[in-house]
């Protein structure tokens, strides 16, 4: 393929390549960077492109590989290696244990309060905390969604009142 034709085809595919880059990165600026890096690599390696093959597919492969390589680089850069003789940083336990004990106690206290509530308040709140949506709870309990919302709100208010000393 002639260099001019190759470049024209590359320019023609920029919009499609950008959409693919955006799907990979989910960020406009990163997608633009990935598109630019892919285009530069394609231009640098134009001699490796086989003229009778699919240019778009070749460019998508370059983009996908570039994205994966960049991702691996970011992961590598974020990896911490402890070079101390006694692995001080890896063996260091911050005050997290104390915080975890406090959080466990607070969580137990919260559930103790929730369990003292009437069944019609406790069940919707428990389902909501478990990850169910209001609509799903309403269907499951065969109640209007407004009733579910008000019961969960009332339970939250009760918890805030009872746990105000913990904050």
C-alpha positions as CSV (number, residue, x, y, z in Angstrom):
1,X,0.0,0.0,0.0
2,X,1.3,3.4,-0.8
3,X,2.2,5.6,2.1
4,X,-0.3,8.3,1.1
5,X,-3.1,5.7,0.8
6,X,-2.1,4.2,4.1
7,X,-2.3,7.6,5.8
8,X,-5.6,8.5,4.2
9,X,-7.1,5.2,5.4
10,X,-5.7,5.8,8.9
11,X,-7.2,9.3,9.0
12,X,-10.5,7.9,7.7
13,X,-10.6,5.3,10.6
14,X,-9.8,7.8,13.4
15,X,-13.4,8.2,14.5
16,X,-14.0,4.4,14.8
17,X,-10.6,4.0,16.5
18,X,-11.6,6.7,19.0
19,X,-14.9,4.9,19.9
20,X,-12.9,1.7,20.5
21,X,-10.4,3.6,22.6
22,X,-13.2,5.1,24.6
23,X,-14.7,1.7,25.2
24,X,-11.4,0.5,26.6
25,X,-10.6,3.5,28.8
26,X,-14.0,5.0,29.6
27,X,-12.3,8.4,29.7
28,X,-12.1,11.0,26.9
29,X,-8.6,12.2,27.5
30,X,-7.2,8.7,28.0
31,X,-9.0,7.7,24.8
32,X,-7.4,10.5,22.9
33,X,-4.0,9.6,24.2
34,X,-4.5,5.9,23.3
35,X,-5.7,6.9,19.8
36,X,-2.7,9.1,19.3
37,X,-0.3,6.4,20.5
38,X,-1.9,3.9,18.3
39,X,-1.7,6.1,15.2
40,X,2.0,6.8,15.9
41,X,2.7,3.1,16.2
42,X,0.8,2.4,13.0
43,X,2.8,5.1,11.1
44,X,6.1,3.8,12.6
45,X,5.3,0.3,11.6
46,X,3.6,0.9,8.2
47,X,6.2,-1.3,6.5
48,X,4.9,-4.3,8.6
49,X,1.3,-3.9,7.4
50,X,0.4,-6.4,4.7
51,X,-1.6,-4.5,1.9
52,X,-4.2,-7.2,1.3
53,X,-5.3,-7.5,4.9
54,X,-7.8,-5.6,7.0
55,X,-6.3,-2.3,8.1
56,X,-9.0,-1.7,10.7
57,X,-8.4,-5.0,12.3
58,X,-4.7,-4.4,12.4
59,X,-5.2,-1.0,14.0
60,X,-7.6,-2.4,16.6
61,X,-5.0,-5.0,17.5
62,X,-2.3,-2.3,17.9
63,X,-4.7,-0.3,20.1
64,X,-5.8,-3.3,22.2
65,X,-2.1,-4.3,22.8
66,X,-1.1,-0.8,23.6
67,X,-3.9,-0.5,26.1
68,X,-3.0,-3.8,27.8
69,X,0.7,-2.8,27.9
70,X,-0.1,0.6,29.5
71,X,-2.4,-1.1,32.0
72,X,0.4,-3.6,33.0
73,X,2.8,-0.6,33.3
74,X,0.4,1.2,35.7
75,X,0.0,-2.0,37.8
76,X,3.8,-2.4,37.9
77,X,4.3,1.2,38.9
78,X,1.8,0.8,41.8
79,X,3.5,-2.3,43.1
80,X,5.4,-1.7,46.3
81,X,8.6,-3.6,46.9
82,X,9.9,-3.6,50.5
83,X,13.7,-3.4,50.2
84,X,14.4,-3.2,54.0
85,X,16.4,-6.0,55.6
86,X,13.7,-7.1,57.9
87,X,10.7,-6.4,55.6
88,X,9.7,-3.6,58.0
89,X,7.0,-2.2,55.8
90,X,5.4,-5.5,55.0
91,X,5.3,-6.6,58.6
92,X,4.2,-3.2,60.0
93,X,0.7,-3.4,61.3
94,X,-0.8,0.0,61.7
95,X,-3.6,0.9,64.1
96,X,-6.0,-0.9,61.7
97,X,-6.6,-3.7,64.1
98,X,-7.9,-1.3,66.8
99,X,-10.2,0.3,64.2
100,X,-11.4,-3.1,63.0
101,X,-12.3,-4.1,66.6
102,X,-14.2,-0.8,67.1
103,X,-16.0,-1.2,63.8
104,X,-16.9,-4.8,64.7
105,X,-18.3,-3.6,68.0
106,X,-20.3,-0.8,66.3
107,X,-21.6,-3.2,63.7
108,X,-22.8,-5.7,66.4
109,X,-24.4,-2.8,68.3
110,X,-26.2,-1.7,65.1
111,X,-27.6,-5.1,64.5
112,X,-28.6,-5.4,68.2
113,X,-30.7,-2.3,67.7
114,X,-32.1,-3.5,64.4
115,X,-33.1,-6.8,65.9
116,X,-35.1,-5.0,68.6
117,X,-37.2,-3.3,66.0
118,X,-40.6,-4.7,64.9
119,X,-40.5,-7.3,62.2
120,X,-42.1,-5.0,59.6
121,X,-39.2,-2.5,60.1
122,X,-36.4,-5.0,60.5
123,X,-37.0,-7.1,57.3
124,X,-37.0,-4.3,54.7
125,X,-33.9,-2.7,56.3
126,X,-32.1,-6.1,56.4
127,X,-32.9,-6.7,52.8
128,X,-31.8,-3.2,51.8
129,X,-28.5,-3.6,53.6
130,X,-28.0,-7.0,51.9
131,X,-28.1,-5.2,48.5
132,X,-31.7,-5.4,47.4
133,X,-33.2,-2.4,45.7
134,X,-36.4,-0.8,47.0
135,X,-38.4,-2.1,44.1
136,X,-37.1,-5.7,44.7
137,X,-37.9,-5.5,48.4
138,X,-41.4,-4.2,47.6
139,X,-42.0,-7.1,45.2
140,X,-40.6,-9.6,47.6
141,X,-42.7,-8.4,50.6
142,X,-45.8,-7.6,48.4
143,X,-45.9,-4.0,49.7
144,X,-45.9,-0.6,48.0
145,X,-42.5,0.9,47.3
146,X,-43.4,4.0,49.3
147,X,-44.0,1.9,52.4
148,X,-40.6,0.2,51.9
149,X,-38.8,3.5,51.6
150,X,-40.5,5.0,54.7
151,X,-39.7,1.9,56.8
152,X,-36.1,1.9,55.8
153,X,-35.9,5.6,56.4
154,X,-37.5,5.2,59.8
155,X,-35.0,2.4,60.7
156,X,-32.1,4.6,59.6
157,X,-33.4,7.5,61.8
158,X,-33.7,5.1,64.8
159,X,-30.2,3.8,64.2
160,X,-28.8,7.4,64.0
161,X,-30.6,8.3,67.2
162,X,-29.4,5.1,69.1
163,X,-25.8,5.2,67.7
164,X,-25.2,9.0,68.1
165,X,-22.5,8.3,70.8
166,X,-20.5,6.2,68.3
167,X,-19.9,8.9,65.8
